[in-house]
Amino acid sequence: RFASYMHSHRLQADGNIRASDNWQRGMTLESYMKSGYRHFMDWWLEHRGHESREGLESALCGLLFNTMGYLHETLKERDNG
């Protein structure tokens, strides 16, 4: 399911398709945190029986992506710092 989620988010606003390894370019920790918070709120809404922007599965996948990305950037900083 996570792979399907990642593939579905390869389409960019300009119509181009991201490379499948684009995630390696990273994002700022703040970007991961803000996006992760939005996905967490969607998860929380679904848990409470309310409809969210994207649904439960996508919220969980988005939260996973942001958690793993934040960890990746943290480990890079630790190892290169």
Secondary structure, 3 states (H helix, E strand, C coil): CHHHHHHHCCECCCCCECCCCHHHHCCCHHHHHHHHHHHHHHHHHHHCCCCCCCCHHHHHHHHHHHHHHHHHHHHHHHHHC
